[in-house]
Amino acid sequence: MGKIEAVIFDWAGTTVDFGCFAPVQAFVEVFKHFGIEPTMEEVRKPMGMLKRDHIKTMLYMDRIHKLWLEKYGHEVTEEDIDSLYNLFEDKLLGILDQFAEPKPYVLEAVQKLRGMGVKIGSTTGYTDKMMEIVTREAKEAGYEPDAWFSPDSVGNAGRPYPFMVFKNMEVLKCSSVASVVKVGDTVSDIKEGLHAGVISVGVVEGSSEMGLTQAEYEALTEEERDAQCRRTEEIFQAAGADYIIRNMEALPKLIEDLSK
């Protein structure tokens, strides 16, 4: 294996927003507004997708779809999806600045990677408008990747399509997919990496797939933590992740090993 040239991170749940709670909060509020109370599992299952696709996916889940038909008496239309999405966008833009704090070990890991000559890219399920807030707040807190792309830059073909990864590779001048690592916290992230042909890595602690706040996670006993981590690792394994790390502290060593 040649030298790793770039690591491409996801944002919420991976580098910022422990547990990926900003979108979760907004999705729950939107569905409640339309008279449907989604479960946490339903909200988190499509996480990582372009947000409009996420809403559409939720609307076609069996239970939610049935509730929708009962309540509104007609099939879900594109206009319905737009109505939910527009409300979602408003709600999310109102809270995003509170959810851009870098996760534990992220700043140190990025510093080490840069010291190794590795470039830092990023992709997201957020739109450019949302990212203006997130990138500004994260930068103030010390995290700024060399590049970021949202689904807006690839004709809305967000994850699990690989195009945002390719955009990063283009601007970061990566010589080959074999020299690129994608790190994320959802099944969509893992698939994005696999579809791009890069090395796909899942990060467990603070991931959307785990779905716990930092306080909740830290309150667990060692045993409970291990159980939560194992459950999350199994999700990443099933999605086809090449590697799984517990947290960002483990990333520089992995990149070093892959570069050997």
Phi, psi and omega in degrees: 000132179282183182293140174284124183266328183211146170244127181251115183263151164281174178258267186301126180090345181248299180254333178226172173056074179309123179084356177056063187262341181300306181295324181302311181301315182293318179300314182301313182298320182295312181295322177298319179302324179269013172084016179234126180262108182279153174277162178301321181297317180296320181293320188274339186305312182274009187306139181104340178286165168306138191297326178292319177297324179299313180297317180299316179300316179297318182296336181261006172290141188313305186295314182294318181300317180296316179297321179298312181298319178298317186283317188254347175067014176212159178302154175294129178253167176299326178296319178301313181300318179298318180299313179296317183295317181298320177294319179302313182300314179302312182296316183293316181300331180287338185243349189305325183296342179270357185234040183238015180289127178301142179288164178306141176072355184295311183297318180294318181297315181297319179299316179296317180298317179296324177298333178272002180083017180270135177275154184244113176250178177198152176227165185204162171267355177283161175272171177303319182298319178291321183292333176305317181289311185296314182295322179297311182293319181295321180297319177298328181271001174105004180246120177214107178290167180285336180206151170214146177223139177251172178301339177302330186276354183231040178060035180066011177273074180285197180300152004276013173300153185267002193296327179293326176297315180297323177300315177300313181300322180296308182288330180273359177056050178280139187279337184197152178297334181293343182258014184238138178241132175253126181243127180209177186237010179227166176299321178299324178296313181300315182294321177304314179296315181296317180295332179278347181081013178266178177280125187253123185238133176259138176250130194273302184294133178074014181278159174296325181296328176281318171072025178250148172288166179298319180296317179298317182294315183291337179282347181287153171287162178310316182296315180296321177300313180301319180296316178297318181294318179298317179301316181291319178301320180298323178297314180294320179298315180298329180282348176099018180304139177286321179218155177227130178242151182287316177206180186292342179300330183277350187292312182304320179296318178300315181295321177299313180297319181292334182278349184287000000 
